[in-house]
Structure formats: structure tokens, C-alpha cells
Amino acid sequence: MSTVTVGSRVPRDRTIFIAPECNVCRRIAPKCAVRRRILVAGMGTSPAVLTETVYCDEKKRKRQSLEEMCTAVEDVVECLYKEQWELFEKKVSEWPISFQFYYYMRTKLSYKFQGYQMDGEYNHRTKGFNQEAWKKEISCDGRTLSVRPDFLIHRRSPDSKKDKESPRNFLWVEIKRHGGKWLEDDRKKLCAVTSKMNEDLKKVSDYEVGLSLLLLKKHVHCEWFQSGCKVKYRVGKICTRTHSIEWEDITV
């Protein structure tokens, strides 16, 4: 067996150990990176070019993941306003807009999330889901909040191999057209589903990223959640003439 680094060229059909590169700090084979055994199969007589990405720090990985997701969702929201402006002019409810959001997310981002499924209004409760724990943790004024997100990026079924390499539950989105108590309900729900602290809720929680999306005619509010708290808040101002969006960071 031989050890090579990222980008090395090797003969075809050789089993080697690759020293991964951290996607954040660009160091080769950080101490916490596990060397992975891969079978490299070349095309014809041409040697294969190796590529592998890991992260040497969990916090950096999460931050990178959040920034990439934020950029991707903002692009989708801009397409939504430019191409579906009539929905916002007519002041329709969140359901037709959620459908269009799902369509653009699936069209533009499915290639980035191979191995994941994208679902809207997903109401399946995983085997082992603790209903009593959910009622105790997620309630407002005596009302139990629903376990039915507007949009998800996740794996519907457990996959022990894939779940070791990447989060099974990646993104949970709640969409609203108006503020008020329902928006506050969403914030509490997103804090719960992105938290890993509650063992009773582990069947529905442990989402990598949560997003509360408030879509108004003149403004967009994106509140991002990780590890049980709000970590990023972006507001977009809509130009009613061109339907373009000017984004601004708000201090959390």
C-alpha cells in the first residue's frame, strides 16, 4: 500500500490510502482526518486524479456548511421573486409559495445533495419518535407545535455508512407570509430540531441547519439556526420594479 496526497496521479486499478485535504484550512492530512482506503479505477490507460474532502474542525465545518447553504437559499429566493412576482402581488398564502420554493430548491440544488431527498410538508414520524417528549419540549401557550416542516433536505431512511460521513438530517425550513405568534412558534421549533442536547427528541432533531423564512412583498427575513440557537440573521430589501434583492446582515 502507498500513501498519496490530494491531486496525485496514480496507476489504474490500485488500492491506496489517500491523505485528505481540509476544505477550510487547506492543510493536507490533518491529525483528526481519517485516512480512507479507496479503490482507484482509471479510465482506459489514463491514470485517475484523486479528490477527497474532509474537515479538520467540526465548528469550521458547520460554519462552512451554513455559509454555503445561506448563499444557495438566497439565490433560490431571488429566483422566486423574479419569476413568481405575481404570487407576492396577489398576497397568496404560504402554500403556493412553498411549492415554488421546493421546485427551485430541487432544480438548482439537487446536484449538491446527492444521496439526500428533498421533501415538502413531510409528516412521517420516524420509528421511535417520542410524542410525549415533543409535547413537553415544543409547546407554546398550551399548543403543541406540529412536526411537519415546510421543506426538508434529509435521508428518509437510516444509512449507517452514509450517516457516518455526513449528517442524515441536513436542512429544516419553515416558511411564513406573516409575522406574529406563528413566526415565534417556528423559531422555538427550529431551536429544538437543531439541538443535540435532548436525547428524547433525537429521532426528530439533530438537523444540521434550520431556517425560518419570512417572505413579504417588500422584505425577506432569513433567520438561520444551528446547535439549538439563532446564529445568523439576513434581511433582503425587494426592489418592486426589478424584483432584485439587496441583502443586509443583522446582528444576532
N, C-alpha and C positions, 0 to 999 in steps of 0.2 A: 504494500500500500504506500502511496505517496501523498504528500500534503501540498496543496496549491492554494493560491490566493485568488480573489475575485478577478475575473477578466483573463485568467490564464488560459492558454490554449493547450489542450491535451490530446493524445491519440484517441481514436474512436474506440468505443466499447471497453472502456477501462473503469473499474470501480475505484473511486478515490475519496479522500476526505477533503472537504472544502473549508477553508478558513473564512467565515462570513465577514462582511463589512457592515458596520453600524450605519444606518441610514441617517442618523442625527449628527454624530461627531466624525464620521468617515474614518474611524480607526479600523484597522484590519484585525480581525480575531480578538475582540475584547475579552477580558477574563471570564465574563459571565456568558459569553456566547458558546453554545454547544456546537462542536464540530459535527457536521452532518454527513452521513455516508450516502453518497449518491451514485447511481449508475449513469455514466455519461455515454450517450449513443450519438455518434457523429452521423452526418448526412453524407452518404457515399464515402469518398476518400477524404472529405474535408474534416478537420478537427472541430470539436464543439467549443463554443465560447461559454464559460461558466458565469452564471449570475445567481446571487443569493443575497437576501436582505434580512438582517436581524437588528434588534435594538439593544444597546448595552445598558440602557437605563429605562425602567418602567415609566417613570414620570415623564421623561423625554418622549418616550413612545406615545404616551397618552396625549401629550401636548401636540405632538406632530399629527396624530390622528384627528384631534379636534380641529386644528387649523385647516387640514385638508378637507374635512367634512364641511366646515364653515364656508370655505371657498366654493365647494361644489354646490351646496344648497343655495348660496346667494346667486350663483349662475342660473340655477333652475328657477328661482323666484323671479329673476329678471326676465327670463323667457316667458314665464307665466303672465306677468303684467303686460309685456309687449304683445303677446299673441292672443291673450284671452282677456283683453281690457274690458270688453263688453260685460263680462261677469261682474266686474267691480263697479261699473257704472249702474248696473241694474240692481245692485245691492242684494245679490242672491245669498243664500245660506252657505255654510261651510262645506256642505256635501258635494256639490258640483265642482267647487274649487279644489277640494281634497282629491277628487277623481283626477282632475287635470294635473295636480301636483304629483300624484302617483305616476301618471303617464310620463311626465317629463323626467322624473327621477329614474324610472325604469329605462327610458330611451337613452338618457345621457350617462347613466352611472352603472348600468348592469355589467359592463365590461370590467369595471373596477372591483366588483364584488362577486367574482366567480366563486361558486361554492355556497353562496348565500341566496336566500329567497327574499323578495320584496313583496310585502302584503299590506293591504289596506283594510281597516276595520276588522282586524284579526281577533276573533273571540274564542279561540281554542285554549283551554286551560290544560297545561302540561300535567301529566300523571304525577300525583304527589303534591299538587298545588294546595296550599293551606288557606282555605277560605276564611277561617276564623282569624288567622294572623293578619290577613289582608284587611278585614273589617276593623281590627284593632289598630292597625298602623295607618291605614288610608281612609280617614273619615273626616268630614267637616260638618259641624253643626248637626251631628247625628246621622248624616248622609254617608253611606258607603260609596266611594268612588268606583267607577266601572273599571274592569280590566279589559278594555277594548281600545287599543291605540288607533289613531287615525292612519298611521303609517309605520311600518317596521322594516328594518333590514336585519335578518336573523337566519338561523338554520332551524327549520321546523322540527327536525328530529336530531337527537344527540348523535355525534360522530366523534368517538374517542380520539381518533387520530387527528382530525381537523381541529377539534376543540383544544388540543394541546398547543397547536401552532397559532391560533387566532381566536378572539372572543367568539363564543357561539351567538351571543346576543349583542348586536353592534349598535343599532340606532333605533330609538323610540321617539316618534314625533306626535305632538298634539297640536292641532290646527284650530284656530278660533277666528271669527269675524268681528267679535265684540269683546270688550274687556269685562270687568266686574268679577263676581264671585266664581264664575266658571273658569276664568283665567287663573285665579288663585288656586282653584282645585287642581288644575293642570300642573302648576308649579310644585305643589305638595306631592303629587303623583310621580313627577319626574325625579324629585329628590329621592323618593323611595326606590324606584326601579333602577337607579344608577348607583345605589348604595350596596356595598357588600357586607355591611355590618349586621344585617338582620338575617340570621340563619333560617328563621321560619318562612322567609319570603324568597329564599334562594331559587325556587322554581320559576319565579316570575321576574326576579331582579337581576343584578349583575349586568345590566346593559352598559356598554362602553360609553355611549353618548346619549343624552336626552335633549330634545329641542321643543321649546314652546314657540309656536309661530303664530303671531297675530297679524292678520292680513287686512289692512284698512285701505280705503281708496287713496289716501294721500301719504300714508306711512306704513312701513313694515317693521315689526318688532321681533327680533330673533334672540331668545334667551336660551343659552346653552348650559347644560348640566353635566357634571362628571363627579363621581365619587360622593354622591349624596348632597351636592350643593351647586349653586349657580356660579359658573366660572367665567362666563363671557356674555356680554350684552351688546348687541349691534342694532342700530336703528337706521332704516333706509327711508329717505325722503323721495317720494314719487313725483316726477315731472308729468303733469297731466297732459302736456302737449306731445312730448316724445315718448312718454311712459318709461323713461330710463330711471335708474335708481342711484342716488348718491348716499353712500354708506358712511356711518359715523360710529365710532366706539364710545360706549357709555361706561363709566367706571362702575364696577360691581361693588 
